[in-house]
């Protein structure tokens, strides 16, 4: 079945990359896996023999029909047709057999044009974390996004997305994926990333304040943090906190690690 542009479909055809995705998921016979966008099922076929169950969500009705014909008789596989972003998976599966409920891992080759909302649905956000976090999330994403997810403070790719995601999960780059690994080849390079949701040791006392500070702090990357926050926080308070964190007063937002943002959120008074 030819890929459809309106669904941003690119079929992954590299066995080497597929094997690395499966290896990164570290599946065991007790795992219950969620796959987003199974497409033609090339990754799906590698997943269900290794897990207790696999639930796949596919938007394309025609693909669903073909997948149902090919894999519909497999006892530990369940296919849902719908838009993952608007689908309440837990509610939809409430009447299904127990093995198809409470997925603990996500493995997916997701559409690049909706990466951000998928990440937010899987992880939540700084001010509203997912109350039932997954053990691990392995995704094939655009390299530019993957670089930002795994970026270190001080690098050019470290930004608001880096802080928000790294507050909620440990991020690891697994492997680079060139365009030739797909049909048709996309115009961008890709990367496999693994996100491991965690509970931060020192959380923000007011997560909403932290989310606002991150947004304001990265509003203009060329400006120093004190200029981006000018009028919203007390300048002397900010300078004192930066000094306590061994950060220079001229620091820009990308120089602050996640723990620094937590300290600012817990120590600053925000005038918003």
Backbone torsions as a table, in degrees:
resi	resn	phi	psi	omega
1	UNK	NA	124.0	-176.8
2	UNK	-67.5	144.6	177.7
3	UNK	-62.9	148.2	179.7
4	UNK	-109.0	127.5	-177.8
5	UNK	-63.2	-35.9	-174.9
6	UNK	-67.9	-19.0	175.5
7	UNK	-103.4	8.3	-179.4
8	UNK	53.0	45.3	-175.5
9	UNK	-87.7	129.7	172.2
10	UNK	-138.2	119.1	-175.3
11	UNK	-81.9	121.2	175.2
12	UNK	-73.5	125.9	-175.3
13	UNK	-126.6	9.0	-179.7
14	UNK	-90.7	114.6	177.6
15	UNK	-62.1	-35.9	-178.8
16	UNK	-63.0	-43.2	179.5
17	UNK	-69.4	-42.6	178.3
18	UNK	-58.7	-41.2	178.7
19	UNK	-64.1	-37.9	179.9
20	UNK	-69.3	-35.5	176.7
21	UNK	-62.6	-47.5	-179.4
22	UNK	-63.7	-42.2	179.6
23	UNK	-63.0	-38.7	-179.5
24	UNK	-65.7	-28.5	-180.0
25	UNK	-71.5	-21.5	177.6
26	UNK	49.1	56.1	-174.8
27	UNK	-76.6	147.8	174.8
28	UNK	-128.7	164.1	-177.9
29	UNK	-61.1	-13.0	-179.7
30	UNK	-98.0	-2.7	-176.8
31	UNK	-77.5	142.3	174.4
32	UNK	-115.2	115.9	-166.6
33	UNK	-107.5	141.9	172.6
34	UNK	-110.9	126.8	175.4
35	UNK	-115.7	129.7	180.0
36	UNK	-104.6	122.0	179.1
37	UNK	70.6	64.8	-178.4
38	UNK	-67.7	-17.7	177.8
39	UNK	60.6	-122.1	-179.5
40	UNK	-87.5	-2.2	174.1
41	UNK	90.4	13.3	-177.7
42	UNK	-68.0	-36.9	175.1
43	UNK	-77.9	-38.4	-180.0
44	UNK	-53.1	-45.4	-177.4
45	UNK	-62.6	-27.0	179.5
46	UNK	-83.7	-20.5	-173.0
47	UNK	-88.2	-48.0	-169.5
48	UNK	-65.4	-26.8	177.3
49	UNK	-70.4	-15.9	-174.7
50	UNK	-101.0	-6.6	-173.9
51	UNK	-124.2	166.1	175.4
52	UNK	-67.9	-40.4	178.5
53	UNK	-155.1	159.0	177.6
54	UNK	-136.7	123.8	173.8
55	UNK	-111.5	124.5	-179.4
56	UNK	-116.0	138.7	179.3
57	UNK	-116.4	119.7	-177.8
58	UNK	-126.8	132.8	-179.1
59	UNK	-80.0	-37.9	-174.1
60	UNK	-73.1	114.7	-177.6
61	UNK	-62.1	-40.8	-178.7
62	UNK	-64.7	-41.1	176.9
63	UNK	-63.3	-40.0	179.0
64	UNK	-59.0	-42.7	180.0
65	UNK	-62.5	-41.5	-179.4
66	UNK	-69.6	-41.7	178.4
67	UNK	-64.7	-38.5	179.8
68	UNK	-63.3	-37.8	179.1
69	UNK	-68.3	-38.7	-175.8
70	UNK	-79.6	-40.5	-169.9
71	UNK	-121.6	3.0	-173.1
72	UNK	-64.6	-18.8	-177.7
73	UNK	-92.0	-2.8	-179.3
74	UNK	-74.8	124.7	-169.0
75	UNK	-66.1	-31.8	-176.3
76	UNK	-102.3	21.1	179.4
77	UNK	-122.0	132.7	178.0
78	UNK	-132.6	129.1	-177.7
79	UNK	-109.4	127.3	176.3
80	UNK	-112.7	134.1	176.3
81	UNK	-99.0	126.0	178.6
82	UNK	160.1	177.0	178.6
83	UNK	-87.7	115.4	-176.8
84	UNK	-56.3	-35.6	-175.9
85	UNK	-66.7	-29.3	-179.2
86	UNK	-105.7	-4.4	-176.9
87	UNK	-89.9	128.9	172.5
88	UNK	-88.4	94.7	-172.9
89	UNK	-61.3	-46.1	-178.5
90	UNK	-60.1	-44.4	-179.6
91	UNK	-66.5	-40.5	-179.7
92	UNK	-63.5	-33.6	-176.7
93	UNK	-93.3	4.5	-173.8
94	UNK	-57.3	-33.6	-178.5
95	UNK	-98.6	5.7	179.9
96	UNK	-83.3	165.1	175.8
97	UNK	-55.4	151.1	-172.9
98	UNK	-56.3	-33.0	-176.3
99	UNK	-67.3	-15.8	179.8
100	UNK	-97.5	10.2	179.5
101	UNK	-110.4	158.8	174.1
102	UNK	57.4	58.9	176.5
103	UNK	-62.8	140.1	-179.4
104	UNK	-110.2	-9.6	178.7
105	UNK	-139.2	150.6	176.8
106	UNK	-122.1	132.6	175.4
107	UNK	-135.9	122.3	-173.0
108	UNK	-160.5	148.5	168.0
109	UNK	-105.3	95.5	-168.2
110	UNK	-93.4	156.0	174.0
111	UNK	-63.6	128.3	-174.1
112	UNK	-66.1	-27.8	-175.5
113	UNK	-74.0	-9.4	177.6
114	UNK	-127.3	28.3	-178.9
115	UNK	-60.1	-48.0	-176.1
116	UNK	-59.3	-50.6	179.0
117	UNK	-66.1	-29.7	176.2
118	UNK	-66.5	-44.2	178.0
119	UNK	-59.7	-42.6	-179.0
120	UNK	-65.3	-38.0	179.7
121	UNK	-69.3	-35.9	-178.2
122	UNK	-76.2	-41.5	-175.2
123	UNK	-99.3	-27.2	-167.4
124	UNK	86.5	-157.9	178.4
125	UNK	-137.6	176.1	-177.1
126	UNK	-53.6	-45.2	-176.6
127	UNK	-91.0	1.2	178.0
128	UNK	-156.4	69.9	-179.9
129	UNK	-62.8	153.9	175.1
130	UNK	-60.3	119.7	-176.9
131	UNK	-68.8	-18.6	178.1
132	UNK	-124.8	72.3	-173.2
133	UNK	-65.9	149.5	175.1
134	UNK	-76.8	157.8	176.1
135	UNK	-70.1	-39.6	177.3
136	UNK	-156.2	154.0	-179.8
137	UNK	-134.2	115.6	178.9
138	UNK	-111.1	120.4	-174.4
139	UNK	-130.9	145.7	169.0
140	UNK	-98.8	116.9	-173.7
141	UNK	-132.7	168.2	174.5
142	UNK	-60.4	139.4	-174.9
143	UNK	-57.9	-39.0	-180.0
144	UNK	-58.7	-41.7	178.8
145	UNK	-71.2	-43.5	178.9
146	UNK	-60.0	-39.1	177.8
147	UNK	-62.8	-39.2	179.7
148	UNK	-69.9	-36.9	179.9
149	UNK	-63.7	-38.6	-173.9
150	UNK	-101.6	6.1	-174.7
151	UNK	-64.6	151.6	176.2
152	UNK	-98.1	149.5	177.3
153	UNK	-55.1	138.7	-179.9
154	UNK	96.0	-13.7	179.1
155	UNK	-87.1	161.4	-178.5
156	UNK	-67.2	-25.2	-177.0
157	UNK	-90.0	-7.0	-179.9
158	UNK	-77.6	119.1	-176.6
159	UNK	-144.5	-162.7	-177.6
160	UNK	-59.7	-40.8	178.8
161	UNK	-61.5	-40.6	178.8
162	UNK	-58.5	-47.5	-177.8
163	UNK	-65.1	-47.0	-176.4
164	UNK	-62.1	-44.6	-177.6
165	UNK	-73.4	-43.3	-177.5
166	UNK	-70.1	-18.7	172.7
167	UNK	-67.5	-30.1	-174.6
168	UNK	-101.5	-21.7	-173.3
169	UNK	-153.8	152.1	168.9
170	UNK	-79.7	136.2	-174.6
171	UNK	-118.6	134.3	-177.3
172	UNK	-138.4	131.7	175.1
173	UNK	-85.4	126.1	-175.9
174	UNK	-93.4	-51.3	-179.0
175	UNK	-163.0	154.3	175.3
176	UNK	-83.4	144.1	-180.0
177	UNK	-129.0	112.2	-179.0
178	UNK	-75.8	160.8	179.5
179	UNK	-56.3	-33.0	-176.6
180	UNK	-67.0	-9.2	177.9
181	UNK	-76.2	-8.9	-177.0
182	UNK	-116.7	160.9	166.3
183	UNK	-131.3	124.5	-11.3
184	UNK	-71.4	157.8	-180.0
185	UNK	-65.1	129.5	175.3
186	UNK	-71.6	169.8	-179.0
187	UNK	-86.5	1.3	-177.0
188	UNK	-128.7	157.7	172.0
189	UNK	-78.9	160.6	-178.4
190	UNK	-128.6	172.3	178.8
191	UNK	-154.0	146.4	173.8
192	UNK	-94.1	129.6	178.6
193	UNK	-124.4	150.8	174.3
194	UNK	-120.0	125.0	177.3
195	UNK	-109.5	128.1	179.1
196	UNK	-115.9	98.3	180.0
197	UNK	-54.9	143.1	-176.6
198	UNK	-148.9	167.7	173.0
199	UNK	-101.5	119.8	-177.5
200	UNK	-68.2	140.3	-174.1
201	UNK	-63.6	-40.6	176.4
202	UNK	-121.0	94.9	-176.2
203	UNK	-78.4	165.1	174.3
204	UNK	-70.5	131.9	179.0
205	UNK	-68.2	-31.8	177.8
206	UNK	-129.1	87.9	-176.1
207	UNK	-57.3	-34.4	179.5
208	UNK	-63.8	-39.0	177.2
209	UNK	-63.9	-42.2	178.8
210	UNK	-62.2	-42.7	178.6
211	UNK	-60.3	-39.8	179.1
212	UNK	-67.7	-42.2	178.9
213	UNK	-61.6	-41.6	178.9
214	UNK	-62.3	-45.2	179.5
215	UNK	-61.2	-45.9	179.4
216	UNK	-67.7	-42.0	-175.7
217	UNK	-63.4	-34.1	-179.3
218	UNK	-99.0	12.0	-177.1
219	UNK	-63.4	-27.4	176.2
220	UNK	-145.7	104.0	-173.5
221	UNK	-64.1	-26.6	-176.8
222	UNK	-76.5	-19.6	-177.1
223	UNK	-89.2	152.5	173.8
224	UNK	-68.6	154.4	-177.2
225	UNK	-56.8	-41.9	-177.7
226	UNK	-62.4	-28.7	177.9
227	UNK	-78.2	-38.0	177.1
228	UNK	-66.8	-28.9	-178.7
229	UNK	-99.1	3.1	-177.4
230	UNK	-59.4	132.1	-179.2
231	UNK	86.7	-15.9	-179.7
232	UNK	-101.8	-25.3	177.9
233	UNK	-136.2	163.2	176.8
234	UNK	-75.1	124.4	-175.9
235	UNK	-60.2	-41.0	179.7
236	UNK	-66.0	-40.0	177.1
237	UNK	-60.2	-45.0	-178.9
238	UNK	-62.7	-44.9	-178.7
239	UNK	-63.4	-40.3	179.1
240	UNK	-62.5	-43.7	-180.0
241	UNK	-66.7	-39.8	177.6
242	UNK	-62.0	-41.7	178.5
243	UNK	-63.2	-41.3	178.6
244	UNK	-63.5	-27.9	178.8
245	UNK	-92.5	8.1	-178.3
246	UNK	59.6	37.7	177.7
247	UNK	-113.3	137.5	-180.0
248	UNK	-68.7	153.4	-179.4
249	UNK	-64.0	-18.8	-179.6
250	UNK	-88.2	10.1	-176.0
251	UNK	-58.6	142.5	170.1
252	UNK	-98.9	164.6	-173.8
253	UNK	-56.4	-38.1	-175.8
254	UNK	-70.6	-7.1	179.0
255	UNK	-86.8	-11.2	-175.8
256	UNK	-94.9	128.5	175.3
257	UNK	-76.0	170.4	-179.4
258	UNK	-55.7	-42.7	-179.0
259	UNK	-63.0	-31.7	177.5
260	UNK	-67.6	-40.5	178.7
261	UNK	-65.1	-37.5	176.8
262	UNK	-63.1	-43.3	-179.6
263	UNK	-63.5	-39.1	178.0
264	UNK	-65.5	-44.0	-178.9
265	UNK	-62.9	-35.8	-177.8
266	UNK	-81.8	-18.8	-174.0
267	UNK	-111.8	-15.0	-176.8
268	UNK	-99.7	149.8	170.6
269	UNK	-96.0	123.6	-175.9
270	UNK	-99.4	125.0	-178.9
271	UNK	-95.2	59.7	-179.4
272	UNK	-126.3	NA	NA
